[in-house]
Amino acid sequence: MSPRKILAMMTATAALIAGPVLTAHASAATTTDSTSARSVHAGQARDAGLSAPQAARLQQRVDAVLAKDPTARQVSANRMTTAGGSVTLAVPGRGEARDLASPDTALACGHGHLCITDGQGNNYDFYRCGYYDFWGIGDGTFNNNQTSGTRARFYNDNGSERWSNVAKSTGTASWTPVYHIRPC
């Protein structure tokens, strides 16, 4: 077996081991779909130059987000869709968030979006109105690129408003005390 094939199998195995445990209620089709998706995501990590341990750590971080947010769905090695938009995790060893399914495409904050980069380099892109839990930490940036005059609100753990921002504007913020966000 070639070294590349061995590495691919090791990466896929690490991702599967680090992944969530399937319940007894899971169907064979779900298991096959999940295994197939994990294999694709492991391939994206490998193609991006991540080592097997880096790919496994990335998948553990993805799994942590999936465990916190039942609406989240993994769509690439480091990107998930959520009820409010999407989360793209920073690539291990690189400190920046780029969707590994399209690594040559920079993340952009589209019109109508509230985009946040936390202190770990993770990118949160909110483009649906609602009240959402937020797990960003550290000092980072925001781009409130919503329709002019739209107010984004940031909340403490008890639900009280911590601060707000009116679009269109950008700035820096400490995300560690922010627990919830209402983009619009």
Backbone bond lengths (Angstrom), bond angles and torsions (degrees), N, CA, C in turn:
res aa  C-N    CA-C-N  psi(-1)  N-CA   C-N-CA  omega(-1)  CA-C   N-CA-C  phi
1 M - - - 1.443 - - 1.526 108.14 -
2 S 1.342 116.02 140.55 1.461 120.44 -177.06 1.531 110.89 -73.04
3 P 1.334 117.37 153.57 1.470 120.58 177.79 1.536 112.10 -58.27
4 R 1.329 116.91 -35.68 1.473 120.10 179.27 1.527 110.85 -65.19
5 K 1.350 116.77 -40.69 1.450 120.74 179.67 1.533 110.60 -67.68
6 I 1.323 116.44 -38.98 1.467 120.71 178.23 1.528 109.22 -63.52
7 L 1.347 117.17 -44.82 1.456 121.25 178.80 1.524 110.53 -61.87
8 A 1.323 117.10 -41.42 1.464 120.79 179.21 1.521 110.44 -62.21
9 M 1.332 116.69 -42.52 1.464 120.03 179.27 1.524 110.80 -66.95
10 M 1.339 117.01 -39.30 1.468 120.10 179.04 1.526 110.17 -65.42
11 T 1.322 117.83 -41.35 1.459 121.84 179.80 1.524 110.15 -64.27
12 A 1.320 116.67 -46.35 1.463 120.55 178.99 1.525 110.83 -62.67
13 T 1.326 117.08 -41.57 1.456 121.07 178.68 1.524 111.03 -63.00
14 A 1.333 116.96 -44.76 1.465 120.89 179.07 1.523 110.47 -61.16
15 A 1.332 117.43 -41.75 1.461 120.84 179.70 1.520 110.87 -65.13
16 L 1.320 116.45 -39.87 1.460 119.88 179.42 1.523 111.89 -67.90
17 I 1.328 116.26 -40.67 1.464 119.82 179.55 1.518 110.08 -65.24
18 A 1.325 116.95 -40.65 1.457 121.27 -178.12 1.532 112.07 -75.96
19 G 1.312 117.38 -16.15 1.455 121.91 -176.14 1.511 113.28 -71.27
20 P 1.322 116.71 171.77 1.451 120.73 -179.36 1.524 111.01 -68.69
21 V 1.314 115.17 150.25 1.457 121.26 178.99 1.522 107.99 -77.32
22 L 1.319 116.05 130.27 1.459 120.02 179.20 1.528 109.08 -76.46
23 T 1.313 117.24 138.94 1.457 120.82 -179.99 1.517 110.16 -82.15
24 A 1.328 114.96 166.99 1.461 120.20 179.98 1.521 110.73 -66.47
25 H 1.329 117.67 -17.06 1.450 121.32 -178.87 1.528 112.94 -84.05
26 A 1.306 117.68 -7.49 1.468 120.64 -178.00 1.517 109.77 -69.99
27 S 1.316 115.23 138.49 1.462 118.97 179.49 1.519 109.92 -84.90
28 A 1.319 116.50 165.04 1.457 120.77 178.53 1.526 109.85 -62.50
29 A 1.337 117.81 -37.06 1.465 120.87 179.59 1.525 110.50 -64.42
30 T 1.342 116.80 -41.74 1.469 120.37 179.42 1.513 109.94 -63.78
31 T 1.320 117.00 -42.97 1.456 121.03 179.59 1.526 109.95 -61.72
32 T 1.319 117.44 -44.72 1.461 121.14 179.40 1.518 110.86 -63.98
33 D 1.342 117.07 -44.48 1.466 120.79 178.79 1.521 110.69 -61.98
34 S 1.327 116.84 -43.70 1.460 121.71 -179.20 1.525 110.66 -64.43
35 T 1.323 117.00 -43.90 1.459 121.19 179.22 1.517 110.52 -64.59
36 S 1.326 116.74 -41.25 1.459 121.01 179.00 1.532 110.87 -63.92
37 A 1.330 116.96 -44.64 1.469 120.97 179.06 1.520 110.30 -62.97
38 R 1.328 117.32 -42.86 1.467 120.79 179.79 1.530 110.36 -62.74
39 S 1.315 116.79 -36.42 1.457 120.56 178.50 1.530 110.42 -65.43
40 V 1.332 116.99 -41.90 1.467 121.52 177.51 1.522 109.66 -62.88
41 H 1.350 117.12 -45.44 1.460 120.95 -178.74 1.530 111.07 -65.35
42 A 1.329 116.87 -38.51 1.468 120.39 176.78 1.534 109.88 -63.99
43 G 1.320 117.20 -38.19 1.465 121.48 176.96 1.522 111.74 -64.68
44 Q 1.336 117.09 -39.00 1.470 120.07 177.16 1.533 110.35 -62.95
45 A 1.331 116.27 -42.48 1.476 120.65 179.05 1.527 110.03 -63.22
46 R 1.314 116.38 -43.81 1.470 121.26 179.28 1.524 110.55 -62.98
47 D 1.345 116.19 -45.80 1.462 120.64 -179.89 1.527 112.06 -63.53
48 A 1.330 117.38 -26.07 1.463 121.89 178.35 1.525 111.59 -82.85
49 G 1.339 116.66 -1.13 1.454 120.68 176.86 1.515 114.60 90.09
50 L 1.331 118.16 12.41 1.460 119.97 177.95 1.518 109.52 -76.81
51 S 1.318 116.00 142.20 1.455 121.14 174.83 1.537 108.11 -74.76
52 A 1.310 117.13 166.61 1.465 120.83 178.25 1.534 110.98 -58.05
53 P 1.343 119.83 -45.07 1.475 119.17 177.61 1.538 112.41 -63.54
54 Q 1.344 117.71 -38.51 1.467 120.09 177.76 1.526 110.65 -64.56
55 A 1.323 117.26 -42.76 1.466 121.55 178.50 1.521 110.57 -62.47
56 A 1.321 116.95 -40.66 1.465 120.95 178.98 1.528 110.62 -65.13
57 R 1.357 117.02 -42.85 1.479 120.46 178.05 1.524 110.49 -62.97
58 L 1.332 116.81 -41.31 1.454 120.54 178.43 1.525 110.16 -61.75
59 Q 1.325 117.52 -45.35 1.461 120.41 -179.84 1.529 110.78 -63.80
60 Q 1.328 117.89 -35.83 1.472 120.47 176.16 1.525 110.35 -62.23
61 R 1.337 117.48 -40.44 1.464 121.06 178.40 1.529 110.81 -66.66
62 V 1.334 116.82 -40.07 1.464 120.74 175.82 1.522 109.25 -61.36
63 D 1.335 116.52 -46.58 1.459 120.58 -179.52 1.524 112.15 -60.60
64 A 1.337 117.14 -33.95 1.469 120.64 178.16 1.534 110.17 -65.18
65 V 1.339 117.56 -41.12 1.465 120.53 177.28 1.527 109.82 -66.09
66 L 1.319 116.88 -43.98 1.466 120.73 179.84 1.531 111.26 -61.14
67 A 1.327 116.97 -35.95 1.467 121.08 179.03 1.527 111.58 -69.58
68 K 1.332 117.42 -33.76 1.468 121.66 -179.49 1.524 112.19 -77.75
69 D 1.321 117.09 -31.44 1.464 121.57 -172.96 1.522 110.70 -124.50
70 P 1.340 117.30 102.17 1.470 119.63 -178.14 1.525 113.89 -65.43
71 T 1.336 117.93 -14.27 1.468 119.78 178.10 1.522 111.90 -87.36
72 A 1.334 117.60 -12.48 1.467 121.43 -176.26 1.527 110.88 -71.90
73 R 1.326 115.04 142.56 1.466 122.80 177.25 1.516 108.12 -134.15
74 Q 1.328 117.39 128.33 1.455 121.68 178.64 1.522 109.15 -74.14
75 V 1.346 116.19 126.59 1.464 120.98 -179.00 1.526 112.59 -117.16
76 S 1.333 117.04 -12.16 1.463 121.37 172.66 1.524 107.05 -155.19
77 A 1.303 116.98 -177.58 1.468 120.41 -175.94 1.523 112.33 -57.87
78 N 1.339 117.83 -30.61 1.459 119.93 -176.93 1.533 113.79 -134.86
79 R 1.323 117.73 16.54 1.461 120.50 -178.20 1.522 110.84 -127.65
80 M 1.342 114.75 139.58 1.453 121.52 177.13 1.514 110.02 -131.62
81 T 1.324 116.34 144.87 1.455 119.80 169.19 1.520 106.65 -90.05
82 T 1.335 115.96 149.57 1.461 121.99 178.89 1.523 108.23 -133.19
83 A 1.326 116.50 175.64 1.462 119.93 178.82 1.529 110.92 -60.22
84 G 1.333 117.50 -33.77 1.459 121.07 -176.75 1.511 114.97 -92.81
85 G 1.334 117.71 -16.31 1.461 120.25 -176.72 1.511 112.01 165.10
86 S 1.358 115.98 -110.62 1.463 119.00 179.79 1.529 110.20 -154.42
87 V 1.326 114.45 160.37 1.465 123.14 175.74 1.517 106.52 -129.86
88 T 1.339 116.19 128.46 1.454 121.55 175.46 1.517 107.41 -120.33
89 L 1.329 116.46 117.71 1.462 121.16 -177.27 1.522 111.26 -81.28
90 A 1.315 115.10 146.11 1.467 120.49 176.85 1.525 109.26 -61.23
91 V 1.310 116.02 144.09 1.463 122.10 -179.60 1.529 108.51 -78.38
92 P 1.329 118.11 128.13 1.469 120.04 -179.73 1.525 111.92 -53.39
93 G 1.316 115.06 134.49 1.453 120.95 178.61 1.521 114.20 81.22
94 R 1.331 117.38 -3.63 1.465 119.65 -177.63 1.517 113.07 -120.54
95 G 1.345 117.16 -20.78 1.451 121.67 175.06 1.513 116.55 67.50
96 E 1.320 117.77 11.02 1.453 119.80 177.89 1.516 109.60 -132.85
97 A 1.327 115.33 153.45 1.461 120.50 178.31 1.513 109.56 -93.78
98 R 1.317 116.26 120.13 1.465 124.37 171.26 1.507 105.95 -138.98
99 D 1.308 116.76 132.82 1.456 120.53 178.87 1.526 108.42 -65.32
100 L 1.327 117.11 116.79 1.458 120.39 -176.51 1.530 112.80 -68.66
101 A 1.336 117.50 -11.34 1.467 119.79 173.57 1.524 110.17 -75.87
102 S 1.347 117.19 -23.95 1.471 123.34 178.03 1.522 108.62 -139.10
103 P 1.333 117.94 65.36 1.465 120.74 -171.06 1.525 115.48 -63.77
104 D 1.317 118.22 -18.71 1.464 120.54 -179.30 1.532 112.47 -88.33
105 T 1.322 116.61 -4.64 1.454 121.56 -178.17 1.524 109.76 -102.68
106 A 1.312 116.96 118.73 1.463 121.15 178.93 1.526 109.40 -71.32
107 L 1.332 115.52 146.74 1.457 119.87 176.22 1.517 108.32 -71.49
108 A 1.311 116.55 132.63 1.459 121.75 179.06 1.520 108.72 -120.78
109 C 1.303 116.51 150.67 1.459 121.49 177.65 1.525 107.67 -99.14
110 G 1.317 115.27 100.28 1.461 120.61 -175.81 1.521 113.11 -69.13
111 H 1.324 115.16 162.22 1.466 120.86 176.19 1.528 108.69 -59.20
112 G 1.315 116.15 134.23 1.460 120.73 -179.51 1.523 113.28 90.90
113 H 1.328 117.34 4.36 1.463 121.73 -177.04 1.528 110.91 -110.40
114 L 1.338 114.88 153.16 1.458 123.43 167.46 1.519 105.19 -112.90
115 C 1.326 117.31 116.91 1.460 122.01 -176.47 1.517 110.05 -115.91
116 I 1.319 114.99 136.80 1.463 121.99 -177.85 1.516 108.61 -130.37
117 T 1.316 116.38 137.37 1.460 121.91 168.87 1.515 105.79 -117.95
118 D 1.346 116.07 120.92 1.464 118.69 -178.02 1.525 110.54 -85.85
119 G 1.329 115.81 -177.69 1.457 121.85 -176.64 1.511 114.67 -67.44
120 Q 1.325 117.96 -11.54 1.465 121.15 177.31 1.517 111.99 -99.92
121 G 1.334 116.96 1.83 1.458 120.93 179.87 1.511 114.22 88.14
122 N 1.336 117.84 4.72 1.466 121.32 177.57 1.525 109.41 -75.24
123 N 1.327 116.43 143.20 1.459 121.76 -177.74 1.520 110.15 -112.27
124 Y 1.325 115.97 128.61 1.469 123.37 177.44 1.519 106.90 -115.06
125 D 1.318 117.15 125.22 1.460 122.65 -177.78 1.529 107.54 -120.79
126 F 1.337 116.21 104.91 1.463 121.52 179.45 1.520 108.73 -98.04
127 Y 1.340 116.34 126.33 1.452 119.42 177.85 1.520 112.47 -137.49
128 R 1.331 116.30 14.11 1.463 121.02 173.41 1.526 108.35 -126.20
129 C 1.322 115.95 136.95 1.459 119.65 176.58 1.523 108.96 -67.93
130 G 1.315 117.12 147.26 1.455 123.17 179.40 1.515 109.66 155.37
131 Y 1.306 115.72 -174.51 1.472 123.22 179.66 1.520 106.26 -118.32
132 Y 1.346 117.16 117.14 1.456 121.64 -171.06 1.524 112.04 -126.33
133 D 1.332 115.29 143.73 1.462 120.27 171.37 1.520 108.13 -68.12
134 F 1.332 115.52 151.18 1.461 120.55 -177.99 1.521 108.47 -136.60
135 W 1.349 116.67 136.08 1.464 121.54 -176.29 1.520 113.11 -120.03
136 G 1.312 117.63 13.50 1.456 119.97 178.95 1.525 111.33 -67.27
137 I 1.328 115.86 149.90 1.464 120.32 178.97 1.524 110.25 -136.37
138 G 1.326 114.90 161.03 1.457 120.56 175.89 1.516 112.63 79.71
139 D 1.311 114.49 179.29 1.466 121.25 179.26 1.521 109.68 -84.53
140 G 1.313 115.90 135.05 1.455 120.34 -178.97 1.511 111.41 -153.93
141 T 1.316 114.96 -156.35 1.460 120.97 -175.11 1.522 111.02 -127.69
142 F 1.335 115.28 165.38 1.455 120.52 172.71 1.521 109.02 -141.47
143 N 1.321 114.89 153.89 1.452 122.96 174.00 1.519 106.23 -132.41
144 N 1.318 116.34 104.58 1.456 121.12 177.93 1.523 106.81 -89.31
145 N 1.326 115.41 86.52 1.459 122.74 -174.56 1.526 111.15 -99.77
146 Q 1.326 115.42 30.58 1.457 120.39 178.42 1.529 109.60 -81.12
147 T 1.315 116.70 178.75 1.453 121.26 177.37 1.526 108.85 -56.80
148 S 1.316 116.99 136.21 1.464 121.38 -178.89 1.530 110.69 -47.93
149 G 1.324 114.87 133.60 1.460 121.42 179.37 1.521 114.51 92.34
150 T 1.339 118.26 -12.34 1.465 120.44 178.91 1.525 108.85 -70.96
151 R 1.326 116.09 131.61 1.462 121.30 -176.84 1.533 109.91 -101.22
152 A 1.335 115.64 121.90 1.466 122.08 172.09 1.521 107.13 -92.53
153 R 1.336 116.82 138.21 1.466 121.39 -177.77 1.524 109.79 -120.48
154 F 1.332 114.41 142.35 1.456 122.31 -176.46 1.531 107.65 -124.38
155 Y 1.343 116.93 130.98 1.461 121.36 -168.94 1.527 113.56 -119.84
156 N 1.342 114.13 152.73 1.466 122.95 173.15 1.527 109.52 -75.66
157 D 1.326 116.66 175.57 1.461 120.94 -179.55 1.530 112.28 -64.26
158 N 1.331 118.83 -26.96 1.466 121.50 -179.67 1.529 112.62 -87.34
159 G 1.334 117.83 1.94 1.461 121.94 178.14 1.513 114.57 91.70
160 S 1.342 117.65 -3.53 1.462 119.32 177.28 1.535 109.10 -76.79
161 E 1.338 114.59 145.90 1.461 118.66 -178.81 1.522 110.79 -69.10
162 R 1.316 115.59 128.63 1.467 121.96 179.01 1.527 110.16 -88.96
163 W 1.344 116.41 -47.74 1.454 122.95 177.95 1.515 108.55 -164.69
164 S 1.326 115.48 170.04 1.459 120.01 177.55 1.525 108.84 -143.21
165 N 1.327 114.73 167.85 1.449 120.68 -178.23 1.522 108.63 -146.63
166 V 1.327 116.15 136.73 1.463 121.47 -179.80 1.530 109.36 -100.73
167 A 1.328 115.59 132.04 1.469 121.48 178.91 1.514 109.44 -71.35
168 K 1.211 117.26 152.89 1.436 133.99 -2.48 1.514 107.81 -94.36
169 S 1.325 116.15 128.42 1.461 119.46 175.84 1.520 110.05 -165.14
170 T 1.319 114.15 164.17 1.457 121.78 176.60 1.513 107.44 -131.14
171 G 1.326 115.84 163.19 1.451 119.14 178.07 1.507 112.27 179.13
172 T 1.317 114.72 -171.16 1.455 121.86 177.46 1.518 108.64 -115.80
173 A 1.324 115.98 156.51 1.459 120.62 -179.98 1.518 109.53 -158.41
174 S 1.317 115.25 157.84 1.459 121.33 170.68 1.519 106.80 -93.55
175 W 1.317 116.78 117.43 1.465 121.28 -175.30 1.520 112.97 -89.30
176 T 1.325 117.81 -14.48 1.457 120.55 -176.07 1.537 112.53 -55.45
177 P 1.337 120.63 -39.93 1.456 117.65 179.14 1.532 115.31 -88.27
178 V 1.343 118.87 2.52 1.463 121.09 -179.57 1.526 109.31 -90.30
179 Y 1.326 116.78 123.02 1.469 121.90 -177.56 1.517 113.72 -110.24
180 H 1.332 116.43 -23.70 1.470 120.98 -176.61 1.531 108.14 -143.51
181 I 1.333 114.81 151.87 1.462 121.37 179.85 1.515 109.24 -136.42
182 R 1.329 115.06 137.94 1.462 122.11 169.24 1.531 105.13 -119.52
183 P 1.355 117.56 100.42 1.457 119.79 -174.21 1.519 113.51 -61.44
184 C 1.329 117.81 -35.02 1.460 119.70 -177.22 1.517 110.68 -150.25
